[in-house]
Amino acid sequence: MLGLLNSAVAAYYYLRILVVMYMNEPMESADELLPAGAAMKVAVYASAIGTVLLGVFPSFVLDFASKAALK
């Protein structure tokens, strides 16, 4: 019963977002985006590099976690 209620709440939440995105008329739009600052660029590039490295070479993190678990 609780799962059914949770699913109904989640469906309402996500369907509401879709309705707002696709069914409503857009309000005023930003014609020009502000340039990203240096901190934002560093954060995005560091996240991208970390994701690629951990996706290609996950053994570094897994070995570290296994050694830490044994101690």
Buried (B, 14 or more C-beta within 10 A) or exposed (E): EEEEEEEEEEEEEEEEEEEEEEEEEEEEEEEEEEEEEEEEEEEEEEEEEEEEEEEEEEEEEEEEEEEEEEE
